[in-house]
């Protein structure tokens, strides 16, 4: 890989990291439904391409974050060219949102013994997409592409409750923030009733419980630089996401 190619990959990774860290610093996890945000209510729907196929990997986080930050109700995104091909046009002044394409290609090289070997070279390419709310003139059936709220009854999920009880974690309720408190070794959660549904509550608690596992007497994942190093903070949040 050339120096230029390496620099391009580092730049894309840095842009993604900076975006996620910026959201975290504002108190927003871009992959989760905020429980008191009317702007995001009912919008945790997997982002879709122009042909209805879902995005995957890092692109899900990037587009969720964009949809929440910019108030897009539709889960569908497309490139400038795809909009034109469908008879639409991105409105003047609209800015795109970054997504990435990751793949590999094979290159034949000569090793130290003079033998030809095939090497798989990973690459990452960034490009821009636009939400259909930014596009005029699309066919009528695109106009109905909005995220439908999923409203489960606020009833506890018993097997999830049993799971968290068996972990031995101390879980406190109250306030409007969800976090793991390392010094006190407890998880703080908003009340169940403040969540959109029981599944959202369990998803949020699962995330905080992953942070809880970091304690030295559990898996001993070092969080000493969590509050000081942006990269370490992003790394820990991505661990908790997975």
MDAnalysis code that builds the backbone (N, CA, C; Angstrom):
import MDAnalysis as mda
import numpy as np

u = mda.Universe.empty(726, n_residues=242, atom_resindex=np.repeat(np.arange(242), 3), trajectory=True)
u.add_TopologyAttr("name", ["N", "CA", "C"] * 242)
u.add_TopologyAttr("resid", np.arange(1, 243))
u.add_TopologyAttr("resname", ["UNK", "UNK", "UNK", "UNK", "UNK", "UNK", "UNK", "UNK", "UNK", "UNK", "UNK", "UNK", "UNK", "UNK", "UNK", "UNK", "UNK", "UNK", "UNK", "UNK", "UNK", "UNK", "UNK", "UNK", "UNK", "UNK", "UNK", "UNK", "UNK", "UNK", "UNK", "UNK", "UNK", "UNK", "UNK", "UNK", "UNK", "UNK", "UNK", "UNK", "UNK", "UNK", "UNK", "UNK", "UNK", "UNK", "UNK", "UNK", "UNK", "UNK", "UNK", "UNK", "UNK", "UNK", "UNK", "UNK", "UNK", "UNK", "UNK", "UNK", "UNK", "UNK", "UNK", "UNK", "UNK", "UNK", "UNK", "UNK", "UNK", "UNK", "UNK", "UNK", "UNK", "UNK", "UNK", "UNK", "UNK", "UNK", "UNK", "UNK", "UNK", "UNK", "UNK", "UNK", "UNK", "UNK", "UNK", "UNK", "UNK", "UNK", "UNK", "UNK", "UNK", "UNK", "UNK", "UNK", "UNK", "UNK", "UNK", "UNK", "UNK", "UNK", "UNK", "UNK", "UNK", "UNK", "UNK", "UNK", "UNK", "UNK", "UNK", "UNK", "UNK", "UNK", "UNK", "UNK", "UNK", "UNK", "UNK", "UNK", "UNK", "UNK", "UNK", "UNK", "UNK", "UNK", "UNK", "UNK", "UNK", "UNK", "UNK", "UNK", "UNK", "UNK", "UNK", "UNK", "UNK", "UNK", "UNK", "UNK", "UNK", "UNK", "UNK", "UNK", "UNK", "UNK", "UNK", "UNK", "UNK", "UNK", "UNK", "UNK", "UNK", "UNK", "UNK", "UNK", "UNK", "UNK", "UNK", "UNK", "UNK", "UNK", "UNK", "UNK", "UNK", "UNK", "UNK", "UNK", "UNK", "UNK", "UNK", "UNK", "UNK", "UNK", "UNK", "UNK", "UNK", "UNK", "UNK", "UNK", "UNK", "UNK", "UNK", "UNK", "UNK", "UNK", "UNK", "UNK", "UNK", "UNK", "UNK", "UNK", "UNK", "UNK", "UNK", "UNK", "UNK", "UNK", "UNK", "UNK", "UNK", "UNK", "UNK", "UNK", "UNK", "UNK", "UNK", "UNK", "UNK", "UNK", "UNK", "UNK", "UNK", "UNK", "UNK", "UNK", "UNK", "UNK", "UNK", "UNK", "UNK", "UNK", "UNK", "UNK", "UNK", "UNK", "UNK", "UNK", "UNK", "UNK", "UNK", "UNK", "UNK", "UNK", "UNK", "UNK", "UNK", "UNK", "UNK", "UNK", "UNK", "UNK"])
u.atoms.positions = np.array([
    [0.848, -1.194, 0.000],
    [0.000, 0.000, 0.000],
    [0.885, 1.247, 0.000],
    [0.581, 2.206, -0.853],
    [1.387, 3.408, -0.955],
    [1.170, 4.309, 0.255],
    [2.101, 5.272, 0.430],
    [1.976, 6.220, 1.530],
    [0.690, 7.032, 1.403],
    [0.338, 7.369, 0.155],
    [-0.878, 8.143, -0.082],
    [-2.115, 7.353, 0.312],
    [-2.132, 6.054, -0.042],
    [-3.278, 5.204, 0.309],
    [-3.403, 5.066, 1.828],
    [-2.270, 4.899, 2.520],
    [-2.299, 4.786, 3.981],
    [-2.833, 6.068, 4.611],
    [-2.390, 7.206, 4.084],
    [-2.839, 8.481, 4.626],
    [-4.338, 8.652, 4.448],
    [-4.864, 8.213, 3.290],
    [-6.301, 8.322, 3.023],
    [-7.101, 7.482, 3.997],
    [-6.610, 6.248, 4.293],
    [-7.315, 5.374, 5.232],
    [-7.309, 5.966, 6.628],
    [-6.143, 6.492, 7.058],
    [-6.046, 7.093, 8.382],
    [-7.002, 8.268, 8.494],
    [-7.102, 9.068, 7.434],
    [-7.985, 10.229, 7.449],
    [-9.441, 9.813, 7.613],
    [-9.862, 8.764, 6.917],
    [-11.249, 8.291, 7.033],
    [-11.515, 7.782, 8.440],
    [-10.598, 6.966, 8.987],
    [-10.776, 6.476, 10.354],
    [-10.851, 7.631, 11.342],
    [-9.992, 8.638, 11.144],
    [-9.990, 9.791, 12.045],
    [-11.299, 10.543, 11.972],
    [-11.855, 10.699, 10.779],
    [-13.123, 11.410, 10.616],
    [-14.254, 10.666, 11.304],
    [-14.256, 9.333, 11.184],
    [-15.290, 8.533, 11.834],
    [-15.153, 8.629, 13.352],
    [-13.920, 8.473, 13.848],
    [-13.694, 8.550, 15.292],
    [-14.096, 9.903, 15.841],
    [-13.704, 10.971, 15.141],
    [-14.038, 12.319, 15.605],
    [-15.544, 12.520, 15.657],
    [-16.268, 11.959, 14.682],
    [-17.719, 12.129, 14.658],
    [-18.371, 11.431, 15.854],
    [-17.957, 10.200, 16.123],
    [-18.545, 9.442, 17.230],
    [-18.195, 10.084, 18.563],
    [-16.931, 10.486, 18.725],
    [-16.520, 11.112, 19.977],
    [-17.268, 12.419, 20.200],
    [-17.487, 13.189, 19.130],
    [-18.228, 14.441, 19.262],
    [-19.634, 14.188, 19.783],
    [-20.288, 13.118, 19.297],
    [-21.624, 12.772, 19.779],
    [-21.575, 12.349, 21.244],
    [-20.545, 11.567, 21.603],
    [-20.426, 11.121, 22.989],
    [-20.225, 12.300, 23.928],
    [-19.430, 13.277, 23.480],
    [-19.182, 14.443, 24.325],
    [-20.432, 15.282, 24.534],
    [-21.390, 15.186, 23.597],
    [-22.670, 15.886, 23.750],
    [-23.661, 15.053, 24.556],
    [-23.233, 13.853, 24.966],
    [-24.113, 12.987, 25.743],
    [-25.039, 12.149, 24.890],
    [-24.741, 12.029, 23.587],
    [-25.591, 11.267, 22.674],
    [-24.827, 10.059, 22.174],
    [-25.394, 8.882, 22.364],
    [-24.828, 7.692, 21.746],
    [-25.531, 7.504, 20.418],
    [-24.823, 7.647, 19.288],
    [-25.487, 7.651, 17.991],
    [-26.113, 6.330, 17.594],
    [-25.795, 5.243, 18.327],
    [-26.375, 3.955, 17.959],
    [-27.574, 3.595, 18.835],
    [-27.977, 4.486, 19.726],
    [-29.084, 4.176, 20.624],
    [-30.186, 5.208, 20.534],
    [-31.384, 4.792, 20.907],
    [-32.531, 5.690, 20.958],
    [-32.480, 6.510, 22.232],
    [-32.277, 7.811, 22.171],
    [-32.362, 8.625, 23.384],
    [-33.773, 8.542, 23.955],
    [-33.872, 8.416, 25.255],
    [-35.192, 8.164, 25.836],
    [-36.011, 9.418, 26.054],
    [-35.399, 10.602, 25.937],
    [-36.155, 11.826, 26.122],
    [-36.010, 12.757, 24.922],
    [-35.693, 12.234, 23.771],
    [-35.481, 13.084, 22.600],
    [-36.639, 12.940, 21.630],
    [-37.517, 13.950, 21.585],
    [-38.643, 13.918, 20.647],
    [-38.132, 13.902, 19.212],
    [-36.952, 14.460, 19.003],
    [-36.389, 14.519, 17.657],
    [-36.089, 13.135, 17.110],
    [-35.787, 12.201, 17.997],
    [-35.385, 10.878, 17.554],
    [-36.472, 9.832, 17.763],
    [-37.610, 10.242, 18.312],
    [-38.643, 9.287, 18.695],
    [-39.076, 8.422, 17.521],
    [-38.987, 7.115, 17.710],
    [-39.454, 6.188, 16.705],
    [-38.567, 6.063, 15.499],
    [-37.318, 6.564, 15.576],
    [-36.499, 6.575, 14.385],
    [-35.352, 5.576, 14.414],
    [-35.286, 4.735, 15.397],
    [-34.223, 3.756, 15.388],
    [-34.619, 2.619, 14.454],
    [-34.425, 2.892, 13.171],
    [-34.705, 1.954, 12.103],
    [-33.427, 1.810, 11.305],
    [-33.075, 0.609, 10.928],
    [-31.814, 0.395, 10.219],
    [-31.810, 1.195, 8.918],
    [-30.762, 1.995, 8.680],
    [-30.713, 2.791, 7.454],
    [-30.752, 1.920, 6.203],
    [-31.422, 2.423, 5.173],
    [-31.612, 1.672, 3.942],
    [-30.983, 2.391, 2.748],
    [-30.488, 1.603, 1.796],
    [-30.024, 2.150, 0.527],
    [-31.226, 2.468, -0.371],
    [-30.962, 3.096, -1.512],
    [-32.043, 3.511, -2.411],
    [-32.856, 2.327, -2.924],
    [-32.240, 1.121, -2.931],
    [-32.927, -0.075, -3.416],
    [-33.563, -0.890, -2.301],
    [-33.577, -0.347, -1.101],
    [-34.214, -1.023, 0.027],
    [-33.305, -1.938, 0.818],
    [-32.069, -2.161, 0.352],
    [-31.138, -3.017, 1.086],
    [-30.571, -2.254, 2.277],
    [-30.430, -2.904, 3.419],
    [-29.955, -2.192, 4.617],
    [-28.454, -1.966, 4.600],
    [-28.030, -0.864, 5.203],
    [-26.610, -0.640, 5.446],
    [-26.162, -1.551, 6.581],
    [-24.845, -1.721, 6.695],
    [-24.311, -2.569, 7.763],
    [-23.073, -1.915, 8.363],
    [-22.582, -2.513, 9.448],
    [-21.346, -2.076, 10.067],
    [-21.366, -0.634, 10.531],
    [-20.222, 0.046, 10.352],
    [-20.050, 1.419, 10.803],
    [-21.058, 2.368, 10.170],
    [-21.511, 2.059, 8.956],
    [-22.452, 2.955, 8.279],
    [-23.775, 3.090, 9.029],
    [-24.173, 2.050, 9.748],
    [-25.406, 2.128, 10.540],
    [-25.255, 3.214, 11.607],
    [-24.121, 3.217, 12.302],
    [-23.886, 4.221, 13.341],
    [-23.814, 5.623, 12.751],
    [-23.088, 5.749, 11.645],
    [-22.926, 7.069, 11.034],
    [-24.264, 7.653, 10.601],
    [-25.107, 6.833, 9.984],
    [-26.375, 7.354, 9.467],
    [-27.412, 7.522, 10.568],
    [-27.379, 6.674, 11.602],
    [-28.252, 6.927, 12.756],
    [-27.926, 8.284, 13.363],
    [-26.629, 8.532, 13.535],
    [-26.201, 9.795, 14.115],
    [-26.674, 10.972, 13.271],
    [-26.522, 10.872, 11.964],
    [-26.949, 11.946, 11.070],
    [-28.459, 12.158, 11.147],
    [-29.214, 11.057, 11.141],
    [-30.677, 11.173, 11.172],
    [-31.148, 11.865, 12.443],
    [-30.538, 11.512, 13.578],
    [-30.921, 12.124, 14.851],
    [-30.530, 13.594, 14.881],
    [-29.283, 13.884, 14.464],
    [-28.777, 15.250, 14.534],
    [-29.530, 16.197, 13.610],
    [-29.990, 15.684, 12.461],
    [-30.571, 16.558, 11.450],
    [-32.087, 16.389, 11.308],
    [-32.668, 15.523, 12.133],
    [-34.120, 15.402, 12.178],
    [-34.743, 14.704, 10.987],
    [-34.023, 13.761, 10.365],
    [-34.572, 13.042, 9.214],
    [-35.487, 11.917, 9.690],
    [-36.697, 11.880, 9.180],
    [-37.639, 10.828, 9.570],
    [-37.503, 9.590, 8.713],
    [-36.920, 9.717, 7.532],
    [-36.811, 8.582, 6.620],
    [-35.533, 7.805, 6.862],
    [-35.587, 6.466, 6.759],
    [-34.372, 5.667, 6.905],
    [-33.624, 5.488, 5.586],
    [-34.114, 6.078, 4.482],
    [-33.545, 5.799, 3.165],
    [-32.571, 6.881, 2.721],
    [-31.449, 6.418, 2.145],
    [-30.363, 7.292, 1.700],
    [-29.927, 6.894, 0.298],
    [-29.374, 7.848, -0.442],
    [-28.843, 7.548, -1.768],
    [-27.792, 8.575, -2.159],
    [-26.985, 8.212, -3.167],
    [-25.965, 9.134, -3.645],
    [-26.600, 10.176, -4.571],
    [-25.841, 11.217, -4.873],
    [-26.289, 12.271, -5.789],
    [-26.648, 11.653, -7.139],
    [-25.794, 10.763, -7.624],
    [-26.019, 10.133, -8.931],
    [-27.256, 9.244, -8.919],
    [-27.454, 8.486, -7.838],
    [-28.628, 7.614, -7.753],
    [-29.911, 8.426, -7.759],
    [-29.894, 9.582, -7.092],
    [-31.069, 10.460, -7.103],
    [-31.385, 10.909, -8.520],
    [-30.361, 11.295, -9.282],
    [-30.563, 11.722, -10.671],
    [-31.131, 10.587, -11.521],
    [-30.596, 9.391, -11.320],
    [-31.054, 8.240, -12.102],
    [-32.516, 7.909, -11.831],
    [-33.005, 8.273, -10.641],
    [-34.400, 8.022, -10.279],
    [-35.307, 9.201, -10.642],
    [-34.733, 10.203, -11.291],
    [-35.529, 11.362, -11.698],
    [-35.604, 12.459, -10.660],
    [-34.839, 12.337, -9.581],
    [-34.851, 13.344, -8.531],
    [-33.634, 14.247, -8.596],
    [-33.572, 15.197, -7.687],
    [-32.437, 16.111, -7.613],
    [-32.249, 16.569, -6.177],
    [-31.010, 16.503, -5.714],
    [-30.690, 16.994, -4.372],
    [-30.885, 18.506, -4.362],
    [-31.596, 19.005, -3.356],
    [-31.869, 20.443, -3.290],
    [-30.577, 21.244, -3.115],
    [-30.531, 22.404, -3.717],
    [-29.375, 23.273, -3.635],
    [-29.100, 23.647, -2.181],
    [-27.833, 23.556, -1.810],
    [-27.431, 23.900, -0.450],
    [-27.415, 22.738, 0.521],
    [-27.973, 21.579, 0.126],
    [-27.977, 20.421, 1.020],
    [-26.577, 19.807, 1.078],
    [-26.191, 19.326, 2.242],
    [-24.894, 18.672, 2.417],
    [-25.091, 17.180, 2.632],
    [-24.166, 16.398, 2.104],
    [-24.266, 14.953, 2.219],
    [-23.745, 14.435, 3.545],
    [-23.969, 13.157, 3.780],
    [-23.499, 12.475, 4.990],
    [-22.511, 11.391, 4.580],
    [-21.449, 11.257, 5.353],
    [-20.395, 10.311, 4.992],
    [-20.769, 8.872, 5.322],
    [-20.537, 7.984, 4.361],
    [-20.564, 6.545, 4.603],
    [-19.267, 5.981, 4.020],
    [-18.974, 4.733, 4.345],
    [-17.719, 4.146, 3.874],
    [-17.988, 2.817, 3.180],
    [-17.110, 2.492, 2.232],
    [-17.139, 1.210, 1.545],
    [-15.830, 0.509, 1.834],
    [-15.900, -0.659, 2.420],
    [-14.701, -1.418, 2.771],
    [-14.655, -2.709, 1.964],
    [-13.506, -3.024, 1.418],
    [-13.357, -4.256, 0.661],
    [-11.877, -4.628, 0.608],
    [-11.538, -5.582, -0.243],
    [-10.165, -6.026, -0.424],
    [-9.901, -6.276, -1.889],
    [-8.643, -6.127, -2.295],
    [-8.257, -6.530, -3.639],
    [-6.976, -7.356, -3.526],
    [-6.727, -8.164, -4.535],
    [-5.559, -9.055, -4.532],
    [-4.467, -8.478, -5.413],
    [-3.244, -8.443, -4.868],
    [-2.106, -7.948, -5.627],
    [-0.998, -8.991, -5.586],
    [-0.423, -9.264, -6.748],
    [0.670, -10.229, -6.834],
    [1.989, -9.518, -6.579],
    [2.766, -10.036, -5.626],
    [4.050, -9.447, -5.276],
    [5.118, -10.524, -5.255],
    [6.359, -10.110, -5.249],
    [7.489, -11.039, -5.181],
    [8.041, -11.035, -3.758],
    [8.104, -12.220, -3.140],
    [8.586, -12.277, -1.757],
    [10.113, -12.327, -1.714],
    [10.663, -12.483, -0.510],
    [12.113, -12.447, -0.326],
    [12.824, -13.586, -1.053],
    [12.096, -14.672, -1.290],
    [12.696, -15.820, -1.986],
    [12.549, -15.717, -3.502],
    [11.992, -14.627, -3.957],
    [11.815, -14.455, -5.390],
    [10.572, -15.117, -5.940],
    [9.723, -15.633, -5.065],
    [8.488, -16.290, -5.480],
    [7.346, -15.278, -5.564],
    [6.462, -15.499, -6.525],
    [5.291, -14.637, -6.632],
    [4.212, -15.102, -5.657],
    [3.695, -14.148, -4.867],
    [2.638, -14.469, -3.899],
    [1.509, -13.458, -4.050],
    [0.315, -13.924, -3.779],
    [-0.848, -13.042, -3.825],
    [-1.127, -12.495, -2.434],
    [-1.254, -11.181, -2.344],
    [-1.582, -10.541, -1.073],
    [-2.935, -9.877, -1.171],
    [-3.754, -10.059, -0.115],
    [-5.037, -9.369, -0.043],
    [-4.830, -8.028, 0.644],
    [-5.179, -6.964, -0.049],
    [-4.976, -5.611, 0.459],
    [-6.328, -5.009, 0.822],
    [-6.553, -4.693, 2.111],
    [-7.825, -4.048, 2.487],
    [-7.813, -2.579, 2.089],
    [-8.985, -2.063, 1.726],
    [-9.071, -0.632, 1.452],
    [-10.402, -0.093, 1.958],
    [-10.415, 1.196, 2.193],
    [-11.585, 1.886, 2.724],
    [-11.791, 3.154, 1.909],
    [-13.008, 3.353, 1.430],
    [-13.321, 4.524, 0.620],
    [-14.539, 5.231, 1.201],
    [-14.436, 6.537, 1.354],
    [-15.557, 7.322, 1.877],
    [-16.292, 7.996, 0.732],
    [-17.621, 8.086, 0.869],
    [-18.410, 8.823, -0.112],
    [-19.630, 9.406, 0.590],
    [-20.350, 10.264, -0.106],
    [-21.479, 10.976, 0.503],
    [-22.815, 10.437, 0.008],
    [-23.780, 10.398, 0.928],
    [-25.153, 10.048, 0.573],
    [-26.078, 11.123, 1.123],
    [-27.283, 11.163, 0.586],
    [-28.283, 12.144, 1.005],
    [-29.547, 11.412, 1.442],
    [-30.149, 11.905, 2.504],
    [-31.430, 11.363, 2.923],
    [-32.491, 11.794, 1.923],
    [-33.527, 10.981, 1.725],
    [-34.524, 11.349, 0.717],
    [-35.298, 12.608, 1.103],
    [-35.205, 13.009, 2.381],
    [-35.815, 14.281, 2.785],
    [-35.073, 15.471, 2.180],
    [-33.874, 15.230, 1.615],
    [-33.073, 16.286, 1.012],
    [-33.232, 16.326, -0.511],
    [-34.101, 15.469, -1.032],
    [-34.181, 15.271, -2.478],
    [-35.597, 15.563, -2.972],
    [-35.706, 16.311, -4.045],
    [-36.994, 16.592, -4.688],
    [-37.137, 15.749, -5.950],
    [-38.402, 15.480, -6.305],
    [-38.686, 14.858, -7.592],
    [-38.562, 13.363, -7.651],
    [-38.416, 12.689, -6.519],
    [-38.325, 11.230, -6.526],
    [-39.692, 10.623, -6.825],
    [-39.750, 9.401, -7.357],
    [-41.036, 8.725, -7.577],
    [-41.879, 8.685, -6.304],
    [-43.180, 8.646, -6.488],
    [-44.116, 8.761, -5.366],
    [-43.869, 7.745, -4.258],
    [-43.475, 6.512, -4.626],
    [-43.370, 5.486, -3.588],
    [-42.237, 5.770, -2.606],
    [-41.289, 6.654, -2.949],
    [-40.242, 7.027, -2.008],
    [-40.757, 7.992, -0.949],
    [-41.814, 8.693, -1.257],
    [-42.335, 9.693, -0.324],
    [-42.866, 9.067, 0.962],
    [-43.264, 7.808, 0.907],
    [-43.805, 7.143, 2.089],
    [-42.759, 6.428, 2.914],
    [-41.465, 6.586, 2.538],
    [-40.400, 5.877, 3.233],
    [-40.018, 6.605, 4.514],
    [-40.809, 6.423, 5.552],
    [-40.485, 6.975, 6.862],
    [-40.390, 5.851, 7.863],
    [-39.668, 6.093, 8.899],
    [-39.481, 5.065, 9.920],
    [-40.720, 4.963, 10.786],
    [-41.285, 3.788, 10.844],
    [-42.484, 3.570, 11.655],
    [-42.101, 3.317, 13.103],
    [-42.654, 4.059, 14.027],
    [-42.359, 3.804, 15.436],
    [-42.799, 2.408, 15.865],
    [-41.963, 1.768, 16.631],
    [-42.310, 0.457, 17.179],
    [-42.641, 0.661, 18.645],
    [-43.892, 0.519, 19.000],
    [-44.319, 0.857, 20.347],
    [-44.794, -0.388, 21.098],
    [-43.864, -1.025, 21.769],
    [-44.201, -2.173, 22.596],
    [-44.794, -1.683, 23.914],
    [-45.631, -2.475, 24.529],
    [-46.111, -2.098, 25.864],
    [-44.924, -2.007, 26.825],
    [-45.018, -1.055, 27.754],
    [-43.945, -0.941, 28.742],
    [-44.164, -2.020, 29.792],
    [-43.707, -3.206, 29.460],
    [-43.790, -4.345, 30.375],
    [-42.400, -4.953, 30.462],
    [-42.026, -5.375, 31.619],
    [-40.675, -5.891, 31.811],
    [-40.463, -7.163, 30.988],
    [-39.244, -7.349, 30.530],
    [-38.860, -8.560, 29.800],
    [-38.211, -9.487, 30.825],
    [-38.957, -10.495, 31.231],
    [-38.568, -11.285, 32.395],
    [-37.222, -11.981, 32.233],
    [-36.956, -12.566, 31.062],
    [-35.684, -13.290, 30.917],
    [-34.506, -12.319, 30.943],
    [-34.721, -11.080, 30.484],
    [-33.659, -10.070, 30.565],
    [-33.421, -9.680, 32.022],
    [-34.514, -9.494, 32.777],
    [-34.374, -9.174, 34.200],
    [-33.590, -10.256, 34.937],
    [-33.873, -11.513, 34.606],
    [-33.162, -12.616, 35.261],
    [-31.674, -12.576, 34.910],
    [-31.391, -12.295, 33.645],
    [-30.000, -12.245, 33.208],
    [-29.221, -11.179, 33.975],
    [-29.766, -9.958, 34.044],
    [-29.051, -8.879, 34.722],
    [-28.946, -9.129, 36.231],
    [-29.974, -9.750, 36.805],
    [-29.912, -10.086, 38.230],
    [-28.789, -11.093, 38.490],
    [-28.611, -12.042, 37.571],
    [-27.576, -13.063, 37.741],
    [-26.163, -12.511, 37.583],
    [-26.014, -11.366, 36.936],
    [-24.671, -10.781, 36.805],
    [-24.155, -10.278, 38.148],
    [-25.066, -9.930, 39.051],
    [-24.660, -9.367, 40.325],
    [-24.409, -7.871, 40.277],
    [-24.643, -7.248, 39.135],
    [-24.425, -5.809, 39.010],
    [-25.429, -5.037, 39.863],
    [-24.968, -3.957, 40.479],
    [-25.852, -3.051, 41.208],
    [-26.423, -2.066, 40.201],
    [-27.746, -2.082, 40.052],
    [-28.407, -1.222, 39.066],
    [-29.326, -0.264, 39.800],
    [-29.049, 1.018, 39.679],
    [-29.856, 2.040, 40.323],
    [-30.701, 2.755, 39.272],
    [-31.854, 3.249, 39.686],
    [-32.769, 3.910, 38.754],
    [-33.111, 5.319, 39.233],
    [-33.241, 6.197, 38.239],
    [-33.592, 7.584, 38.535],
    [-32.779, 8.530, 37.663],
    [-33.257, 9.755, 37.518],
    [-32.550, 10.721, 36.698],
    [-32.782, 10.496, 35.221],
    [-32.026, 11.243, 34.400],
    [-32.229, 11.158, 32.959],
    [-30.963, 10.744, 32.225],
    [-30.047, 10.069, 32.929],
    [-28.814, 9.611, 32.300],
    [-28.616, 8.126, 32.547],
    [-27.944, 7.469, 31.569],
    [-27.551, 6.066, 31.727],
    [-26.035, 6.005, 31.677],
    [-25.417, 5.390, 32.708],
    [-23.961, 5.311, 32.726],
    [-23.507, 4.271, 33.740],
    [-22.257, 3.853, 33.589],
    [-21.605, 3.011, 34.591],
    [-20.698, 3.900, 35.409],
    [-20.792, 3.791, 36.734],
    [-19.989, 4.597, 37.657],
    [-18.859, 3.717, 38.202],
    [-17.631, 3.847, 37.628],
    [-16.542, 2.947, 38.047],
    [-16.203, 3.039, 39.527],
    [-16.127, 4.266, 40.071],
    [-15.737, 4.404, 41.474],
    [-16.744, 3.753, 42.412],
    [-18.027, 3.915, 42.103],
    [-19.065, 3.314, 42.935],
    [-19.434, 1.910, 42.511],
    [-18.917, 1.477, 41.358],
    [-19.188, 0.147, 40.810],
    [-20.687, -0.132, 40.711],
    [-21.417, 0.807, 40.120],
    [-22.850, 0.586, 39.898],
    [-23.253, 1.149, 38.534],
    [-24.384, 0.691, 38.060],
    [-24.972, 1.176, 36.811],
    [-26.146, 2.077, 37.154],
    [-26.192, 3.250, 36.569],
    [-27.312, 4.169, 36.761],
    [-28.183, 4.160, 35.511],
    [-29.493, 3.997, 35.697],
    [-30.433, 3.937, 34.574],
    [-31.628, 4.844, 34.819],
    [-32.168, 5.491, 33.771],
    [-33.462, 6.154, 33.911],
    [-34.542, 5.107, 34.203],
    [-35.674, 5.547, 34.709],
    [-36.771, 4.616, 34.980],
    [-37.253, 3.957, 33.693],
    [-37.687, 2.714, 33.807],
    [-38.195, 1.975, 32.650],
    [-39.282, 2.757, 31.919],
    [-40.149, 3.423, 32.684],
    [-41.299, 4.112, 32.093],
    [-40.890, 5.279, 31.192],
    [-39.649, 5.749, 31.308],
    [-39.218, 6.866, 30.475],
    [-38.743, 6.418, 29.094],
    [-38.628, 5.103, 28.882],
    [-38.162, 4.582, 27.605],
    [-39.328, 4.388, 26.635],
    [-38.980, 4.381, 25.359],
    [-39.996, 4.190, 24.317],
    [-40.648, 2.819, 24.437],
    [-39.868, 1.813, 24.787],
    [-40.389, 0.462, 24.973],
    [-39.408, -0.340, 25.815],
    [-39.814, -1.537, 26.190],
    [-38.978, -2.367, 27.054],
    [-37.694, -2.780, 26.358],
    [-37.751, -3.004, 25.070],
    [-36.557, -3.420, 24.332],
    [-35.492, -2.323, 24.353],
    [-35.919, -1.056, 24.266],
    [-34.965, 0.058, 24.321],
    [-34.276, 0.113, 25.679],
    [-35.038, -0.144, 26.727],
    [-34.468, -0.171, 28.075],
    [-33.415, -1.273, 28.185],
    [-33.741, -2.462, 27.720],
    [-32.818, -3.595, 27.808],
    [-31.565, -3.327, 26.973],
    [-31.727, -2.741, 25.784],
    [-30.571, -2.441, 24.937],
    [-29.626, -1.466, 25.620],
    [-30.199, -0.440, 26.261],
    [-29.378, 0.551, 26.955],
    [-28.684, -0.065, 28.159],
    [-29.419, -0.859, 28.928],
    [-28.822, -1.510, 30.087],
    [-27.730, -2.493, 29.663],
    [-27.915, -3.180, 28.559],
    [-26.898, -4.108, 28.056],
    [-25.603, -3.362, 27.743],
    [-25.752, -2.184, 27.152],
    [-24.579, -1.363, 26.826],
    [-23.822, -0.973, 28.098],
    [-24.550, -0.487, 29.096],
    [-23.902, -0.076, 30.340],
    [-23.335, -1.277, 31.095],
    [-23.987, -2.418, 30.981],
    [-23.480, -3.624, 31.642],
    [-22.154, -4.070, 31.026],
    [-21.965, -3.808, 29.737],
    [-20.682, -4.127, 29.111],
    [-19.583, -3.247, 29.692],
    [-19.885, -1.959, 29.913],
    [-18.914, -1.100, 30.608],
    [-18.628, -1.654, 32.011],
    [-19.663, -2.146, 32.676],
    [-19.535, -2.689, 34.041],
    [-18.541, -3.845, 34.087],
    [-18.451, -4.630, 33.007],
    [-17.526, -5.770, 32.993],
    [-16.070, -5.344, 33.026],
    [-15.787, -4.056, 32.793],
    [-14.397, -3.599, 32.689],
    [-13.658, -3.569, 34.018],
    [-14.361, -3.673, 35.126],
    [-13.729, -3.540, 36.455],
    [-12.571, -4.531, 36.627],
    [-11.550, -4.160, 37.408],
    [-10.374, -5.024, 37.577],
    [-10.691, -6.427, 38.078],
    [-11.720, -6.566, 38.928],
    [-12.047, -7.888, 39.467],
    [-12.993, -8.668, 38.548],
    [-13.289, -8.089, 37.358],
    [-14.058, -8.831, 36.355],
    [-13.136, -9.105, 35.155],
    [-13.313, -8.433, 34.013],
    [-12.420, -8.729, 32.877],
    [-11.179, -7.834, 32.860],
    [-11.154, -6.817, 33.739],
    [-9.970, -5.956, 33.891],
    [-9.620, -5.233, 32.583],
    [-10.583, -4.510, 32.035],
    [-10.340, -3.692, 30.852],
    [-10.001, -2.282, 31.333],
    [-8.851, -1.787, 30.993],
    [-8.344, -0.531, 31.538],
    [-9.132, 0.664, 31.016],
    [-9.792, 1.382, 31.932],
    [-10.540, 2.580, 31.561],
    [-9.896, 3.848, 32.129],
    [-8.631, 3.742, 32.541],
    [-7.995, 4.870, 33.208],
    [-7.870, 6.093, 32.301],
    [-7.842, 5.878, 30.984],
    [-7.708, 6.999, 30.055],
    [-9.019, 7.315, 29.342],
    [-10.112, 6.729, 29.813],
    [-11.412, 6.936, 29.159],
    [-11.784, 8.415, 29.086],
    [-11.551, 9.147, 30.166],
    [-11.941, 10.551, 30.197],
    [-10.908, 11.491, 29.613],
    [-9.723, 10.972, 29.253],
    [-8.631, 11.833, 28.797],
    [-8.290, 11.646, 27.323],
    [-8.480, 10.465, 26.799],
    [-8.050, 10.126, 25.449],
    [-9.264, 9.837, 24.571],
    [-9.459, 10.635, 23.536],
    [-10.635, 10.478, 22.676],
    [-10.668, 9.107, 21.998],
    [-9.506, 8.633, 21.580],
    [-9.460, 7.334, 20.901],
    [-9.804, 6.203, 21.858],
    [-9.290, 6.286, 23.107],
    [-9.602, 5.256, 24.098],
    [-11.082, 5.261, 24.447],
    [-11.667, 6.445, 24.522],
    [-13.093, 6.556, 24.820],
    [-13.919, 5.933, 23.697],
    [-13.566, 6.265, 22.457],
    [-14.296, 5.705, 21.313],
    [-14.143, 4.188, 21.270],
    [-12.934, 3.697, 21.579],
    [-12.681, 2.261, 21.577],
    [-13.581, 1.548, 22.594],
    [-13.658, 2.094, 23.800],
    [-14.496, 1.474, 24.838],
    [-15.969, 1.506, 24.449],
    [-16.428, 2.595, 23.852],
    [-17.826, 2.676, 23.457],
    [-18.149, 1.687, 22.355],
    [-17.206, 1.452, 21.450],
    [-17.434, 0.472, 20.386],
    [-17.417, -0.943, 20.933],
    [-16.603, -1.189, 21.963],
    [-16.629, -2.499, 22.635],
    [-18.002, -2.725, 23.252],
    [-18.513, -1.699, 23.927],
    [-19.832, -1.823, 24.557],
    [-20.932, -1.959, 23.522],
    [-20.731, -1.385, 22.355],
    [-21.717, -1.522, 21.278],
    [-21.795, -2.950, 20.798],
    [-20.639, -3.598, 20.642],
    [-20.633, -4.958, 20.121],
    [-21.104, -5.957, 21.152],
])
